[in-house]
């Protein structure tokens, strides 16, 4: 089954926040001319948080929802400790935006997957394969709305799922499609 390699999530912690003041208090380099979000790195678990003036924080790099929760909690604690006004924790919902997973489907094939043939088998309007530009086949599903990056080795990246159920459903759909393709 697929393995989670990245979770992108967000949480709104206040109506607005002075990111320059946060950067000064927390001793973080912040170049607003380069990027509007301040980068706050959590070392354990290893998660990168972006904090924006709107009061929204975005987490990336987490491999579990628990890691996302811990990282947001550490940011909240540090901001509160430095006297920044935040909403009550109960009013701050975490929203998952993208769960990125990898899957190894090589057990379905003996040898390599012929991506040129696979492209002709899959729906044309949902498939892209330009090996001169990128070595993988890009396949888009509508339901669930995910994107697969399929490589000839049988390795696959699944991106765009908002829930773990969507990601699992997408992987099973792809396995069904590949099984039909490989047995034709």
Number of C-alpha atoms within 10 A of each C-alpha: 11 17 13 18 15 19 25 23 23 21 20 20 24 18 12 14 18 13 19 16 12 19 17 11 14 13 9 15 12 18 13 11 7 7 10 14 20 21 20 21 16 17 9 10 16 15 22 20 25 16 26 19 16 15 17 18 23 23 28 19 18 24 20 15 14 11 19 27 15 17 25 23 13 13 18 18 13 14 16 12 10 12 11 16 15 18 13 9 10 6 12 15 11 18 14 19 16 20 25 25 24 20 17 16 21 16 8 14 14 10 11 12 20 13 21 13 10 19 17 11 14 16 13 10 8 13 18 17 19 12 11 6 7 12 14 20 21 20 21 21 16 9 10 18 14 21 20 24 19 25 21 19 17 19 15 23 21 27 21 20 23 20 16 15 11 17 24 17 15 23 23 14 15 19 14 12 14 19 13 11 13 14 6 6
